[in-house]
Amino acid sequence: MYNILTEIQTAPLPESRNKWRGRVPNWDQYNEEKWHRIYMIPHQCTKETKLRALQYKILHSSVATNSQLHRIGFVQSDLCTFCQRERETIDHLFVQCTHINILWTDLQSWLSRNLQRPDNQINFSSEDIFFGRLNYDELINNIILLTKHYIAYMPVNSMDQSQMLLEK
């Protein structure tokens, strides 16, 4: 039995990682081991199925954005739900939207003020937001994942309320 278990190899990496080519800086530096760690982050930082499912959708570029929903005739506009200026793609929704950038900036400031960290300054790169932090603890990755869930599923009018909470 031991021999059987030790011969089991890890599952091959999904081809969806290739969808990130050209969208993430230094993509060619993402070796197989790094991708395995990226795919494990949601399993290490949360037990919440809905959060794991969202991260799976993000990694596979299958989050239902207005751009995709408009293409199949489900919504009338492909514009961003929040800024109403740009096409709502996964990249725009989670990183590029000016309204969402404010949320990330406020969250980084709040975390920097309230977490006792040696570096005392928390900054998220686009890679951190999309994939999670590879060299950070589960708490930060859980917070990033919760924030992405909030962005993906929150009503538009609650954005102002979230910023007021982070200011306190």
Secondary structure, DSSP 8 states (H G I E B T S, - for coil): -HHHHHH-------GGGGGGTTTSTTGGG--HHHHHHHHHHHHHH---HHHHHHHHHHHTT----HHHHHHTTSSS--B-TTTSSSB--HHIIIII-HHHHHHHHHHHHHHHHHS--SS------HHHHHH--TTS-HHHHHHHHHHHHHHHHS-GGGHHHHHHHHH-
